[in-house]
Amino acid sequence: MEIFAERLKELREEKGLSIDKLSKAVKIGVASICRWENCQADVKGSQLVVLAKYFDVTTDYLLGLED
């Protein structure tokens, strides 16, 4: 999940979003996003899809299965 954590943080920072702003935009808790970015928890499938749609990337990209 390290690749997911890196890509999530990279995408968030590219958009100039704080964790709080991303949380509000995608309706996912701040604590969840913090845990993902720090490799302390795995993302659920439904949340992965929400993030992929928000950042306009594929779920495979977020998971590190494609570049």
All heavy atoms as TSV, in Angstrom:
chain	resi	resn	atom	element	x	y	z
A	1	MET	N	N	0.824	-1.214	0.000
A	1	MET	CA	C	0.000	0.000	0.000
A	1	MET	C	C	0.857	1.261	0.000
A	1	MET	O	O	0.326	2.353	-0.035
A	1	MET	CB	C	-0.944	-0.015	1.195
A	1	MET	CG	C	-2.029	-1.079	1.144
A	1	MET	SD	S	-2.983	-1.215	-0.370
A	1	MET	CE	C	-3.901	0.284	-0.367
A	2	GLU	N	N	2.152	1.089	0.032
A	2	GLU	CA	C	3.033	2.252	0.034
A	2	GLU	C	C	2.869	3.086	-1.240
A	2	GLU	O	O	2.864	4.311	-1.176
A	2	GLU	CB	C	4.482	1.798	0.196
A	2	GLU	CG	C	5.423	2.931	0.512
A	2	GLU	CD	C	6.798	2.424	0.872
A	2	GLU	OE1	O	6.910	1.503	1.690
A	2	GLU	OE2	O	7.759	2.976	0.321
A	3	ILE	N	N	2.714	2.422	-2.362
A	3	ILE	CA	C	2.534	3.155	-3.618
A	3	ILE	C	C	1.236	3.944	-3.578
A	3	ILE	O	O	1.195	5.104	-3.993
A	3	ILE	CB	C	2.559	2.196	-4.828
A	3	ILE	CG1	C	3.965	1.627	-5.006
A	3	ILE	CG2	C	2.106	2.906	-6.090
A	3	ILE	CD1	C	4.081	0.568	-6.066
A	4	PHE	N	N	0.171	3.326	-3.059
A	4	PHE	CA	C	-1.098	4.039	-2.931
A	4	PHE	C	C	-0.921	5.289	-2.080
A	4	PHE	O	O	-1.392	6.375	-2.445
A	4	PHE	CB	C	-2.180	3.133	-2.332
A	4	PHE	CG	C	-3.429	3.882	-1.962
A	4	PHE	CD1	C	-4.286	4.342	-2.939
A	4	PHE	CD2	C	-3.717	4.147	-0.633
A	4	PHE	CE1	C	-5.435	5.062	-2.596
A	4	PHE	CE2	C	-4.858	4.854	-0.283
A	4	PHE	CZ	C	-5.715	5.311	-1.270
A	5	ALA	N	N	-0.239	5.160	-0.955
A	5	ALA	CA	C	-0.024	6.290	-0.050
A	5	ALA	C	C	0.723	7.424	-0.761
A	5	ALA	O	O	0.337	8.593	-0.667
A	5	ALA	CB	C	0.762	5.841	1.182
A	6	GLU	N	N	1.766	7.068	-1.488
A	6	GLU	CA	C	2.559	8.068	-2.208
A	6	GLU	C	C	1.736	8.759	-3.285
A	6	GLU	O	O	1.782	9.981	-3.433
A	6	GLU	CB	C	3.783	7.413	-2.836
A	6	GLU	CG	C	4.812	6.952	-1.834
A	6	GLU	CD	C	5.914	6.110	-2.469
A	6	GLU	OE1	O	5.989	6.037	-3.708
A	6	GLU	OE2	O	6.698	5.531	-1.706
A	7	ARG	N	N	0.997	7.968	-4.042
A	7	ARG	CA	C	0.219	8.553	-5.143
A	7	ARG	C	C	-0.926	9.417	-4.629
A	7	ARG	O	O	-1.209	10.465	-5.193
A	7	ARG	CB	C	-0.274	7.456	-6.073
A	7	ARG	CG	C	0.911	6.837	-6.821
A	7	ARG	CD	C	0.523	6.037	-7.994
A	7	ARG	NE	N	1.738	5.685	-8.733
A	7	ARG	CZ	C	1.769	4.813	-9.708
A	7	ARG	NH1	N	0.661	4.195	-10.087
A	7	ARG	NH2	N	2.897	4.544	-10.333
A	8	LEU	N	N	-1.574	8.985	-3.570
A	8	LEU	CA	C	-2.653	9.788	-2.997
A	8	LEU	C	C	-2.120	11.137	-2.536
A	8	LEU	O	O	-2.685	12.179	-2.864
A	8	LEU	CB	C	-3.313	9.044	-1.830
A	8	LEU	CG	C	-4.388	9.814	-1.078
A	8	LEU	CD1	C	-5.535	10.220	-2.007
A	8	LEU	CD2	C	-4.899	8.989	0.102
A	9	LYS	N	N	-1.026	11.115	-1.808
A	9	LYS	CA	C	-0.449	12.367	-1.313
A	9	LYS	C	C	0.007	13.256	-2.464
A	9	LYS	O	O	-0.225	14.465	-2.456
A	9	LYS	CB	C	0.724	12.065	-0.375
A	9	LYS	CG	C	1.282	13.306	0.280
A	9	LYS	CD	C	2.324	12.962	1.321
A	9	LYS	CE	C	2.812	14.216	2.017
A	9	LYS	NZ	N	3.766	13.912	3.079
A	10	GLU	N	N	0.626	12.662	-3.463
A	10	GLU	CA	C	1.093	13.414	-4.629
A	10	GLU	C	C	-0.075	14.085	-5.357
A	10	GLU	O	O	-0.007	15.271	-5.681
A	10	GLU	CB	C	1.823	12.461	-5.570
A	10	GLU	CG	C	2.353	13.093	-6.827
A	10	GLU	CD	C	3.044	12.053	-7.698
A	10	GLU	OE1	O	4.155	11.628	-7.348
A	10	GLU	OE2	O	2.432	11.654	-8.719
A	11	LEU	N	N	-1.135	13.352	-5.595
A	11	LEU	CA	C	-2.299	13.907	-6.279
A	11	LEU	C	C	-2.948	15.012	-5.456
A	11	LEU	O	O	-3.340	16.050	-5.994
A	11	LEU	CB	C	-3.318	12.797	-6.577
A	11	LEU	CG	C	-2.916	11.802	-7.663
A	11	LEU	CD1	C	-3.841	10.582	-7.632
A	11	LEU	CD2	C	-2.933	12.457	-9.035
A	12	ARG	N	N	-3.044	14.786	-4.167
A	12	ARG	CA	C	-3.641	15.793	-3.279
A	12	ARG	C	C	-2.818	17.076	-3.298
A	12	ARG	O	O	-3.370	18.176	-3.452
A	12	ARG	CB	C	-3.727	15.233	-1.850
A	12	ARG	CG	C	-4.315	16.212	-0.855
A	12	ARG	CD	C	-4.415	15.625	0.527
A	12	ARG	NE	N	-3.171	15.197	1.125
A	12	ARG	CZ	C	-2.251	16.022	1.633
A	12	ARG	NH1	N	-2.433	17.328	1.598
A	12	ARG	NH2	N	-1.142	15.542	2.177
A	13	GLU	N	N	-1.517	16.941	-3.199
A	13	GLU	CA	C	-0.657	18.120	-3.183
A	13	GLU	C	C	-0.626	18.836	-4.530
A	13	GLU	O	O	-0.536	20.061	-4.578
A	13	GLU	CB	C	0.754	17.733	-2.734
A	13	GLU	CG	C	0.794	17.375	-1.251
A	13	GLU	CD	C	2.151	16.903	-0.764
A	13	GLU	OE1	O	3.025	16.581	-1.597
A	13	GLU	OE2	O	2.331	16.867	0.474
A	14	GLU	N	N	-0.705	18.072	-5.632
A	14	GLU	CA	C	-0.752	18.684	-6.971
A	14	GLU	C	C	-1.968	19.596	-7.108
A	14	GLU	O	O	-1.922	20.598	-7.818
A	14	GLU	CB	C	-0.781	17.611	-8.062
A	14	GLU	CG	C	0.558	16.984	-8.336
A	14	GLU	CD	C	0.471	15.867	-9.363
A	14	GLU	OE1	O	-0.617	15.629	-9.950
A	14	GLU	OE2	O	1.500	15.204	-9.575
A	15	LYS	N	N	-3.062	19.224	-6.461
A	15	LYS	CA	C	-4.279	20.044	-6.503
A	15	LYS	C	C	-4.265	21.140	-5.446
A	15	LYS	O	O	-5.204	21.919	-5.346
A	15	LYS	CB	C	-5.527	19.175	-6.307
A	15	LYS	CG	C	-5.933	18.418	-7.539
A	15	LYS	CD	C	-7.367	17.924	-7.393
A	15	LYS	CE	C	-7.841	17.359	-8.697
A	15	LYS	NZ	N	-9.080	17.945	-9.145
A	16	GLY	N	N	-3.208	21.167	-4.630
A	16	GLY	CA	C	-3.103	22.179	-3.589
A	16	GLY	C	C	-4.110	22.005	-2.469
A	16	GLY	O	O	-4.553	22.984	-1.865
A	17	LEU	N	N	-4.445	20.755	-2.182
A	17	LEU	CA	C	-5.454	20.467	-1.164
A	17	LEU	C	C	-4.823	20.031	0.145
A	17	LEU	O	O	-3.868	19.247	0.155
A	17	LEU	CB	C	-6.370	19.334	-1.638
A	17	LEU	CG	C	-7.229	19.581	-2.865
A	17	LEU	CD1	C	-7.874	18.289	-3.309
A	17	LEU	CD2	C	-8.268	20.631	-2.577
A	18	SER	N	N	-5.363	20.501	1.229
A	18	SER	CA	C	-5.019	19.955	2.535
A	18	SER	C	C	-5.803	18.656	2.696
A	18	SER	O	O	-6.752	18.391	1.938
A	18	SER	CB	C	-5.405	20.935	3.642
A	18	SER	OG	O	-6.821	21.074	3.688
A	19	ILE	N	N	-5.431	17.870	3.675
A	19	ILE	CA	C	-6.193	16.647	3.948
A	19	ILE	C	C	-7.631	17.001	4.303
A	19	ILE	O	O	-8.570	16.334	3.875
A	19	ILE	CB	C	-5.513	15.816	5.055
A	19	ILE	CG1	C	-4.203	15.244	4.527
A	19	ILE	CG2	C	-6.428	14.709	5.554
A	19	ILE	CD1	C	-3.378	14.502	5.550
A	20	ASP	N	N	-7.817	18.075	5.047
A	20	ASP	CA	C	-9.153	18.509	5.441
A	20	ASP	C	C	-10.007	18.862	4.224
A	20	ASP	O	O	-11.168	18.467	4.139
A	20	ASP	CB	C	-9.055	19.699	6.397
A	20	ASP	CG	C	-10.406	20.095	6.967
A	20	ASP	OD1	O	-11.060	19.224	7.578
A	20	ASP	OD2	O	-10.813	21.257	6.780
A	21	LYS	N	N	-9.436	19.587	3.280
A	21	LYS	CA	C	-10.199	19.980	2.084
A	21	LYS	C	C	-10.537	18.769	1.226
A	21	LYS	O	O	-11.639	18.677	0.688
A	21	LYS	CB	C	-9.435	21.026	1.277
A	21	LYS	CG	C	-9.455	22.380	1.927
A	21	LYS	CD	C	-8.790	23.430	1.054
A	21	LYS	CE	C	-8.812	24.775	1.772
A	21	LYS	NZ	N	-8.159	25.819	0.992
A	22	LEU	N	N	-9.591	17.845	1.090
A	22	LEU	CA	C	-9.878	16.620	0.338
A	22	LEU	C	C	-10.983	15.835	1.030
A	22	LEU	O	O	-11.903	15.343	0.377
A	22	LEU	CB	C	-8.620	15.760	0.197
A	22	LEU	CG	C	-8.817	14.403	-0.469
A	22	LEU	CD1	C	-9.386	14.546	-1.886
A	22	LEU	CD2	C	-7.516	13.623	-0.474
A	23	SER	N	N	-10.900	15.743	2.335
A	23	SER	CA	C	-11.900	15.030	3.117
A	23	SER	C	C	-13.304	15.558	2.840
A	23	SER	O	O	-14.240	14.794	2.620
A	23	SER	CB	C	-11.571	15.156	4.610
A	23	SER	OG	O	-12.629	14.693	5.398
A	24	LYS	N	N	-13.433	16.860	2.838
A	24	LYS	CA	C	-14.737	17.478	2.582
A	24	LYS	C	C	-15.190	17.251	1.147
A	24	LYS	O	O	-16.374	17.012	0.881
A	24	LYS	CB	C	-14.685	18.965	2.910
A	24	LYS	CG	C	-14.587	19.219	4.404
A	24	LYS	CD	C	-14.447	20.679	4.736
A	24	LYS	CE	C	-14.310	20.842	6.249
A	24	LYS	NZ	N	-13.885	22.164	6.644
A	25	ALA	N	N	-14.249	17.314	0.205
A	25	ALA	CA	C	-14.594	17.163	-1.208
A	25	ALA	C	C	-15.090	15.758	-1.543
A	25	ALA	O	O	-15.997	15.592	-2.362
A	25	ALA	CB	C	-13.395	17.520	-2.080
A	26	VAL	N	N	-14.490	14.749	-0.916
A	26	VAL	CA	C	-14.857	13.372	-1.241
A	26	VAL	C	C	-15.713	12.699	-0.173
A	26	VAL	O	O	-16.076	11.526	-0.303
A	26	VAL	CB	C	-13.603	12.507	-1.536
A	26	VAL	CG1	C	-12.882	12.998	-2.768
A	26	VAL	CG2	C	-12.679	12.455	-0.333
A	27	LYS	N	N	-16.003	13.440	0.889
A	27	LYS	CA	C	-16.843	12.930	1.984
A	27	LYS	C	C	-16.270	11.656	2.610
A	27	LYS	O	O	-16.972	10.664	2.831
A	27	LYS	CB	C	-18.278	12.727	1.507
A	27	LYS	CG	C	-18.941	14.027	1.094
A	27	LYS	CD	C	-20.377	13.805	0.677
A	27	LYS	CE	C	-21.091	15.092	0.419
A	27	LYS	NZ	N	-20.874	15.706	-0.855
A	28	ILE	N	N	-14.967	11.721	2.875
A	28	ILE	CA	C	-14.261	10.647	3.567
A	28	ILE	C	C	-13.559	11.306	4.751
A	28	ILE	O	O	-13.007	12.392	4.618
A	28	ILE	CB	C	-13.236	9.957	2.640
A	28	ILE	CG1	C	-13.955	9.235	1.485
A	28	ILE	CG2	C	-12.373	8.973	3.422
A	28	ILE	CD1	C	-13.037	8.668	0.427
A	29	GLY	N	N	-13.562	10.656	5.887
A	29	GLY	CA	C	-12.996	11.240	7.095
A	29	GLY	C	C	-11.513	11.585	7.012
A	29	GLY	O	O	-10.738	10.889	6.360
A	30	VAL	N	N	-11.161	12.654	7.685
A	30	VAL	CA	C	-9.768	13.107	7.748
A	30	VAL	C	C	-8.872	11.991	8.285
A	30	VAL	O	O	-7.785	11.748	7.765
A	30	VAL	CB	C	-9.647	14.378	8.631
A	30	VAL	CG1	C	-8.204	14.719	8.909
A	30	VAL	CG2	C	-10.359	15.550	7.980
A	31	ALA	N	N	-9.319	11.320	9.328
A	31	ALA	CA	C	-8.511	10.263	9.939
A	31	ALA	C	C	-8.208	9.150	8.941
A	31	ALA	O	O	-7.086	8.624	8.912
A	31	ALA	CB	C	-9.220	9.703	11.167
A	32	SER	N	N	-9.177	8.795	8.118
A	32	SER	CA	C	-8.957	7.744	7.118
A	32	SER	C	C	-7.884	8.167	6.131
A	32	SER	O	O	-6.966	7.401	5.824
A	32	SER	CB	C	-10.252	7.430	6.366
A	32	SER	OG	O	-11.192	6.833	7.209
A	33	ILE	N	N	-7.986	9.378	5.632
A	33	ILE	CA	C	-7.012	9.870	4.658
A	33	ILE	C	C	-5.621	9.929	5.291
A	33	ILE	O	O	-4.637	9.527	4.661
A	33	ILE	CB	C	-7.444	11.236	4.090
A	33	ILE	CG1	C	-8.756	11.061	3.306
A	33	ILE	CG2	C	-6.353	11.824	3.192
A	33	ILE	CD1	C	-9.418	12.360	2.885
A	34	CYS	N	N	-5.533	10.390	6.518
A	34	CYS	CA	C	-4.243	10.428	7.235
A	34	CYS	C	C	-3.650	9.031	7.360
A	34	CYS	O	O	-2.451	8.833	7.112
A	34	CYS	CB	C	-4.401	11.041	8.614
A	34	CYS	SG	S	-4.599	12.811	8.623
A	35	ARG	N	N	-4.476	8.071	7.740
A	35	ARG	CA	C	-3.989	6.694	7.895
A	35	ARG	C	C	-3.507	6.126	6.563
A	35	ARG	O	O	-2.492	5.442	6.515
A	35	ARG	CB	C	-5.066	5.806	8.515
A	35	ARG	CG	C	-5.228	6.040	10.006
A	35	ARG	CD	C	-6.077	4.958	10.677
A	35	ARG	NE	N	-7.447	4.937	10.193
A	35	ARG	CZ	C	-8.457	5.597	10.747
A	35	ARG	NH1	N	-8.260	6.327	11.831
A	35	ARG	NH2	N	-9.669	5.520	10.249
A	36	TRP	N	N	-4.227	6.409	5.482
A	36	TRP	CA	C	-3.809	5.919	4.171
A	36	TRP	C	C	-2.465	6.515	3.771
A	36	TRP	O	O	-1.591	5.812	3.300
A	36	TRP	CB	C	-4.835	6.255	3.100
A	36	TRP	CG	C	-6.176	5.641	3.315
A	36	TRP	CD1	C	-6.472	4.499	4.018
A	36	TRP	CD2	C	-7.416	6.142	2.838
A	36	TRP	NE1	N	-7.823	4.264	3.995
A	36	TRP	CE2	C	-8.439	5.258	3.266
A	36	TRP	CE3	C	-7.785	7.233	2.080
A	36	TRP	CZ2	C	-9.770	5.439	2.960
A	36	TRP	CZ3	C	-9.120	7.419	1.773
A	36	TRP	CH2	C	-10.097	6.530	2.220
A	37	GLU	N	N	-2.327	7.821	3.948
A	37	GLU	CA	C	-1.090	8.491	3.540
A	37	GLU	C	C	0.098	8.068	4.396
A	37	GLU	O	O	1.240	8.207	3.974
A	37	GLU	CB	C	-1.251	10.010	3.562
A	37	GLU	CG	C	-2.096	10.524	2.427
A	37	GLU	CD	C	-2.038	12.027	2.248
A	37	GLU	OE1	O	-1.289	12.710	2.978
A	37	GLU	OE2	O	-2.747	12.531	1.354
A	38	ASN	N	N	-0.159	7.559	5.582
A	38	ASN	CA	C	0.904	7.098	6.469
A	38	ASN	C	C	1.031	5.574	6.496
A	38	ASN	O	O	1.683	5.022	7.379
A	38	ASN	CB	C	0.678	7.645	7.882
A	38	ASN	CG	C	0.896	9.132	7.934
A	38	ASN	OD1	O	1.979	9.614	7.628
A	38	ASN	ND2	N	-0.130	9.884	8.299
A	39	CYS	N	N	0.399	4.911	5.533
A	39	CYS	CA	C	0.445	3.441	5.407
A	39	CYS	C	C	-0.006	2.735	6.679
A	39	CYS	O	O	0.523	1.678	7.041
A	39	CYS	CB	C	1.847	2.985	5.026
A	39	CYS	SG	S	2.418	3.594	3.447
A	40	GLN	N	N	-0.988	3.280	7.352
A	40	GLN	CA	C	-1.476	2.682	8.584
A	40	GLN	C	C	-2.808	1.961	8.403
A	40	GLN	O	O	-3.306	1.344	9.343
A	40	GLN	CB	C	-1.620	3.767	9.658
A	40	GLN	CG	C	-0.301	4.391	10.044
A	40	GLN	CD	C	-0.464	5.560	10.991
A	40	GLN	OE1	O	-1.525	6.176	11.066
A	40	GLN	NE2	N	0.594	5.874	11.710
A	41	ALA	N	N	-3.376	2.058	7.208
A	41	ALA	CA	C	-4.651	1.390	6.935
A	41	ALA	C	C	-4.792	1.176	5.437
A	41	ALA	O	O	-4.179	1.892	4.634
A	41	ALA	CB	C	-5.823	2.224	7.449
A	42	ASP	N	N	-5.574	0.180	5.076
A	42	ASP	CA	C	-5.865	-0.097	3.671
A	42	ASP	C	C	-7.154	0.598	3.278
A	42	ASP	O	O	-8.093	0.699	4.066
A	42	ASP	CB	C	-6.013	-1.597	3.440
A	42	ASP	CG	C	-4.707	-2.347	3.629
A	42	ASP	OD1	O	-3.636	-1.743	3.448
A	42	ASP	OD2	O	-4.769	-3.551	3.955
A	43	VAL	N	N	-7.192	1.043	2.036
A	43	VAL	CA	C	-8.375	1.714	1.512
A	43	VAL	C	C	-9.409	0.666	1.100
A	43	VAL	O	O	-9.058	-0.399	0.598
A	43	VAL	CB	C	-7.989	2.647	0.335
A	43	VAL	CG1	C	-7.443	1.856	-0.840
A	43	VAL	CG2	C	-9.153	3.521	-0.097
A	44	LYS	N	N	-10.670	0.956	1.330
A	44	LYS	CA	C	-11.762	0.075	0.895
A	44	LYS	C	C	-12.037	0.324	-0.581
A	44	LYS	O	O	-11.825	1.424	-1.088
A	44	LYS	CB	C	-13.022	0.353	1.703
A	44	LYS	CG	C	-12.907	-0.021	3.157
A	44	LYS	CD	C	-14.183	0.286	3.893
A	44	LYS	CE	C	-14.034	-0.018	5.368
A	44	LYS	NZ	N	-15.218	0.364	6.126
A	45	GLY	N	N	-12.559	-0.676	-1.246
A	45	GLY	CA	C	-12.837	-0.579	-2.674
A	45	GLY	C	C	-13.712	0.598	-3.046
A	45	GLY	O	O	-13.426	1.323	-4.003
A	46	SER	N	N	-14.777	0.822	-2.298
A	46	SER	CA	C	-15.698	1.913	-2.631
A	46	SER	C	C	-15.025	3.271	-2.468
A	46	SER	O	O	-15.262	4.194	-3.263
A	46	SER	CB	C	-16.954	1.838	-1.758
A	46	SER	OG	O	-16.607	1.920	-0.382
A	47	GLN	N	N	-14.155	3.391	-1.472
A	47	GLN	CA	C	-13.448	4.655	-1.257
A	47	GLN	C	C	-12.389	4.861	-2.335
A	47	GLN	O	O	-12.155	5.978	-2.776
A	47	GLN	CB	C	-12.812	4.670	0.132
A	47	GLN	CG	C	-13.853	4.661	1.236
A	47	GLN	CD	C	-13.261	4.341	2.592
A	47	GLN	OE1	O	-12.379	3.490	2.719
A	47	GLN	NE2	N	-13.758	5.020	3.613
A	48	LEU	N	N	-11.774	3.785	-2.774
A	48	LEU	CA	C	-10.789	3.852	-3.845
A	48	LEU	C	C	-11.423	4.392	-5.123
A	48	LEU	O	O	-10.852	5.248	-5.797
A	48	LEU	CB	C	-10.196	2.455	-4.087
A	48	LEU	CG	C	-9.116	2.357	-5.148
A	48	LEU	CD1	C	-7.865	3.121	-4.727
A	48	LEU	CD2	C	-8.781	0.895	-5.400
A	49	VAL	N	N	-12.612	3.929	-5.425
A	49	VAL	CA	C	-13.330	4.395	-6.617
A	49	VAL	C	C	-13.650	5.882	-6.502
A	49	VAL	O	O	-13.481	6.642	-7.463
A	49	VAL	CB	C	-14.618	3.561	-6.843
A	49	VAL	CG1	C	-15.483	4.164	-7.928
A	49	VAL	CG2	C	-14.252	2.123	-7.181
A	50	VAL	N	N	-14.091	6.324	-5.344
A	50	VAL	CA	C	-14.394	7.747	-5.125
A	50	VAL	C	C	-13.152	8.593	-5.364
A	50	VAL	O	O	-13.201	9.623	-6.053
A	50	VAL	CB	C	-14.949	7.983	-3.701
A	50	VAL	CG1	C	-14.997	9.458	-3.359
A	50	VAL	CG2	C	-16.327	7.354	-3.560
A	51	LEU	N	N	-12.024	8.167	-4.827
A	51	LEU	CA	C	-10.778	8.920	-5.002
A	51	LEU	C	C	-10.331	8.934	-6.460
A	51	LEU	O	O	-9.899	9.970	-6.979
A	51	LEU	CB	C	-9.670	8.324	-4.125
A	51	LEU	CG	C	-9.874	8.491	-2.624
A	51	LEU	CD1	C	-8.895	7.609	-1.860
A	51	LEU	CD2	C	-9.715	9.948	-2.218
A	52	ALA	N	N	-10.433	7.799	-7.135
A	52	ALA	CA	C	-10.043	7.723	-8.545
A	52	ALA	C	C	-10.899	8.667	-9.390
A	52	ALA	O	O	-10.368	9.385	-10.250
A	52	ALA	CB	C	-10.171	6.288	-9.058
A	53	LYS	N	N	-12.189	8.696	-9.147
A	53	LYS	CA	C	-13.071	9.601	-9.893
A	53	LYS	C	C	-12.737	11.054	-9.590
A	53	LYS	O	O	-12.692	11.887	-10.495
A	53	LYS	CB	C	-14.539	9.322	-9.559
A	53	LYS	CG	C	-15.064	8.057	-10.186
A	53	LYS	CD	C	-16.532	7.843	-9.845
A	53	LYS	CE	C	-17.061	6.572	-10.467
A	53	LYS	NZ	N	-18.470	6.339	-10.134
A	54	TYR	N	N	-12.495	11.356	-8.332
A	54	TYR	CA	C	-12.198	12.737	-7.945
A	54	TYR	C	C	-10.916	13.233	-8.621
A	54	TYR	O	O	-10.869	14.351	-9.122
A	54	TYR	CB	C	-12.067	12.849	-6.428
A	54	TYR	CG	C	-11.757	14.253	-5.985
A	54	TYR	CD1	C	-12.755	15.221	-5.944
A	54	TYR	CD2	C	-10.461	14.633	-5.650
A	54	TYR	CE1	C	-12.480	16.520	-5.565
A	54	TYR	CE2	C	-10.172	15.928	-5.271
A	54	TYR	CZ	C	-11.185	16.871	-5.230
A	54	TYR	OH	O	-10.892	18.159	-4.867
A	55	PHE	N	N	-9.888	12.400	-8.640
A	55	PHE	CA	C	-8.607	12.810	-9.220
A	55	PHE	C	C	-8.508	12.501	-10.712
A	55	PHE	O	O	-7.496	12.799	-11.340
A	55	PHE	CB	C	-7.444	12.143	-8.475
A	55	PHE	CG	C	-7.221	12.703	-7.099
A	55	PHE	CD1	C	-7.430	11.921	-5.973
A	55	PHE	CD2	C	-6.799	14.003	-6.912
A	55	PHE	CE1	C	-7.208	12.428	-4.697
A	55	PHE	CE2	C	-6.589	14.531	-5.651
A	55	PHE	CZ	C	-6.790	13.741	-4.536
A	56	ASP	N	N	-9.546	11.901	-11.277
A	56	ASP	CA	C	-9.588	11.546	-12.694
A	56	ASP	C	C	-8.419	10.643	-13.093
A	56	ASP	O	O	-7.701	10.901	-14.059
A	56	ASP	CB	C	-9.629	12.804	-13.570
A	56	ASP	CG	C	-10.030	12.493	-15.006
A	56	ASP	OD1	O	-10.765	11.514	-15.222
A	56	ASP	OD2	O	-9.590	13.238	-15.921
A	57	VAL	N	N	-8.213	9.605	-12.298
A	57	VAL	CA	C	-7.210	8.584	-12.578
A	57	VAL	C	C	-7.890	7.230	-12.418
A	57	VAL	O	O	-9.007	7.143	-11.917
A	57	VAL	CB	C	-5.986	8.688	-11.625
A	57	VAL	CG1	C	-5.250	10.002	-11.819
A	57	VAL	CG2	C	-6.385	8.501	-10.167
A	58	THR	N	N	-7.194	6.180	-12.806
A	58	THR	CA	C	-7.764	4.847	-12.643
A	58	THR	C	C	-7.447	4.301	-11.250
A	58	THR	O	O	-6.485	4.728	-10.606
A	58	THR	CB	C	-7.199	3.861	-13.690
A	58	THR	OG1	O	-5.802	3.690	-13.450
A	58	THR	CG2	C	-7.446	4.362	-15.106
A	59	THR	N	N	-8.232	3.345	-10.834
A	59	THR	CA	C	-7.941	2.683	-9.563
A	59	THR	C	C	-6.610	1.933	-9.680
A	59	THR	O	O	-5.854	1.873	-8.713
A	59	THR	CB	C	-9.071	1.730	-9.144
A	59	THR	OG1	O	-9.329	0.804	-10.202
A	59	THR	CG2	C	-10.342	2.495	-8.822
A	60	ASP	N	N	-6.326	1.391	-10.851
A	60	ASP	CA	C	-5.048	0.707	-11.057
A	60	ASP	C	C	-3.876	1.663	-10.861
A	60	ASP	O	O	-2.851	1.284	-10.300
A	60	ASP	CB	C	-4.976	0.075	-12.446
A	60	ASP	CG	C	-5.775	-1.211	-12.555
A	60	ASP	OD1	O	-6.250	-1.715	-11.519
A	60	ASP	OD2	O	-5.911	-1.715	-13.687
A	61	TYR	N	N	-4.021	2.891	-11.323
A	61	TYR	CA	C	-2.964	3.886	-11.112
A	61	TYR	C	C	-2.763	4.128	-9.616
A	61	TYR	O	O	-1.634	4.119	-9.122
A	61	TYR	CB	C	-3.279	5.201	-11.821
A	61	TYR	CG	C	-2.263	6.270	-11.485
A	61	TYR	CD1	C	-1.023	6.295	-12.097
A	61	TYR	CD2	C	-2.540	7.225	-10.507
A	61	TYR	CE1	C	-0.067	7.233	-11.749
A	61	TYR	CE2	C	-1.591	8.178	-10.157
A	61	TYR	CZ	C	-0.366	8.188	-10.782
A	61	TYR	OH	O	0.575	9.123	-10.421
A	62	LEU	N	N	-3.841	4.350	-8.900
A	62	LEU	CA	C	-3.738	4.603	-7.467
A	62	LEU	C	C	-3.083	3.455	-6.714
A	62	LEU	O	O	-2.334	3.654	-5.771
A	62	LEU	CB	C	-5.114	4.888	-6.854
A	62	LEU	CG	C	-5.680	6.274	-7.072
A	62	LEU	CD1	C	-7.129	6.352	-6.590
A	62	LEU	CD2	C	-4.834	7.335	-6.377
A	63	LEU	N	N	-3.347	2.239	-7.168
A	63	LEU	CA	C	-2.794	1.054	-6.506
A	63	LEU	C	C	-1.401	0.684	-6.983
A	63	LEU	O	O	-0.785	-0.249	-6.488
A	63	LEU	CB	C	-3.734	-0.127	-6.687
A	63	LEU	CG	C	-5.098	0.004	-6.011
A	63	LEU	CD1	C	-6.000	-1.165	-6.412
A	63	LEU	CD2	C	-4.950	0.077	-4.503
A	64	GLY	N	N	-0.895	1.416	-7.986
A	64	GLY	CA	C	0.444	1.155	-8.485
A	64	GLY	C	C	0.515	0.020	-9.491
A	64	GLY	O	O	1.591	-0.508	-9.769
A	65	LEU	N	N	-0.619	-0.345	-10.059
A	65	LEU	CA	C	-0.644	-1.423	-11.046
A	65	LEU	C	C	-0.359	-0.928	-12.462
A	65	LEU	O	O	-0.122	-1.725	-13.365
A	65	LEU	CB	C	-1.995	-2.148	-11.003
A	65	LEU	CG	C	-2.341	-2.775	-9.653
A	65	LEU	CD1	C	-3.751	-3.335	-9.676
A	65	LEU	CD2	C	-1.330	-3.847	-9.286
A	66	GLU	N	N	-0.420	0.381	-12.645
A	66	GLU	CA	C	-0.063	1.001	-13.932
A	66	GLU	C	C	0.504	2.386	-13.652
A	66	GLU	O	O	0.298	2.956	-12.594
A	66	GLU	CB	C	-1.267	1.099	-14.860
A	66	GLU	CG	C	-2.370	2.032	-14.386
A	66	GLU	CD	C	-3.550	2.105	-15.339
A	66	GLU	OE1	O	-3.910	1.085	-15.954
A	66	GLU	OE2	O	-4.125	3.186	-15.444
A	67	ASP	N	N	1.248	2.891	-14.642
A	67	ASP	CA	C	1.864	4.218	-14.485
A	67	ASP	C	C	1.035	5.329	-15.031
A	67	ASP	O	O	0.269	5.373	-15.813
A	67	ASP	CB	C	3.229	4.240	-15.180
A	67	ASP	CG	C	4.220	3.358	-14.423
A	67	ASP	OD1	O	4.097	3.230	-13.211
A	67	ASP	OD2	O	5.116	2.808	-15.083
